[in-house]
Amino acid sequence: MVRQIPTELTDKFGGATSYIRAPADGLWRSGDTTERDDIAVVEVIVGKLAPEFRRSLRERLERELLQEEIVIRAQEIMAL
């Protein structure tokens, strides 16, 4: 499923960059134990991304990938 996300976003927005194969590990403390998770990053640059789409994508990915929380980050950029 994770490998299909860049294709889905490319179909919708015309392009996506994925960092799925990067050796990224996520660590966090949960009580007395340290939890670990694999991290995948997919980047899309668009002129405008509707909040409703971001919310529905996040909720669907949390269900399909069995995650408590998926982070979708949006930031404004300025092309130089």
C-alpha positions as CSV (number, residue, x, y, z in Angstrom):
1,M,0.0,0.0,0.0
2,V,2.7,2.5,0.9
3,R,4.4,2.2,-2.5
4,Q,1.0,3.0,-4.2
5,I,0.8,6.4,-2.5
6,P,3.2,8.3,-4.9
7,T,1.4,6.9,-7.9
8,E,-2.0,8.0,-6.5
9,L,-0.7,11.5,-5.8
10,T,1.0,11.7,-9.2
11,D,-2.3,10.8,-10.9
12,K,-4.1,13.5,-8.9
13,F,-1.5,16.3,-8.9
14,G,0.9,15.5,-11.8
15,G,3.9,14.5,-9.7
16,A,5.2,13.2,-6.4
17,T,8.6,12.5,-4.9
18,S,8.9,9.5,-2.5
19,Y,11.6,8.8,0.2
20,I,10.1,5.4,1.0
21,R,13.4,3.5,0.5
22,A,15.4,5.8,2.8
23,P,16.7,4.2,5.9
24,A,14.5,6.3,8.2
25,D,13.5,5.1,11.7
26,G,11.1,6.8,14.0
27,L,11.7,6.4,17.8
28,W,9.5,7.6,20.6
29,R,9.0,6.9,24.3
30,S,5.9,5.3,25.5
31,G,6.0,4.9,29.2
32,D,9.1,2.9,30.1
33,T,9.6,1.5,26.6
34,T,11.0,2.9,23.3
35,E,8.7,2.4,20.3
36,R,10.1,2.1,16.8
37,D,8.5,2.7,13.4
38,D,9.6,2.8,9.8
39,I,9.2,6.3,8.2
40,A,8.0,7.0,4.7
41,V,8.0,10.5,3.2
42,V,6.1,11.5,0.1
43,E,6.3,15.1,-1.2
44,V,3.9,16.8,-3.5
45,I,4.2,20.4,-4.7
46,V,0.9,22.0,-5.6
47,G,-0.6,25.5,-5.9
48,K,-3.4,24.8,-3.5
49,L,-4.3,21.7,-1.5
50,A,-7.9,21.7,-0.1
51,P,-8.1,20.9,3.7
52,E,-10.9,18.4,3.0
53,F,-8.7,16.4,0.7
54,R,-5.8,16.4,3.3
55,R,-8.2,15.3,6.1
56,S,-9.8,12.5,4.0
57,L,-6.4,11.3,2.8
58,R,-5.0,11.2,6.3
59,E,-8.0,9.3,7.7
60,R,-7.9,6.8,4.9
61,L,-4.2,6.2,5.2
62,E,-4.4,5.7,9.0
63,R,-7.0,3.0,8.4
64,E,-5.3,1.3,5.6
65,L,-1.8,1.4,7.1
66,L,-3.1,0.6,10.6
67,Q,-1.5,3.7,12.1
68,E,-2.6,5.7,15.1
69,E,-1.6,8.9,13.4
70,I,-0.4,9.9,9.9
71,V,1.1,13.4,9.6
72,I,0.4,15.4,6.5
73,R,2.4,18.6,6.6
74,A,1.6,21.6,4.4
75,Q,3.9,24.6,4.0
76,E,4.0,27.6,1.8
77,I,7.0,27.9,-0.5
78,M,8.3,30.7,-2.7
79,A,9.9,29.8,-6.0
80,L,13.1,31.7,-6.6
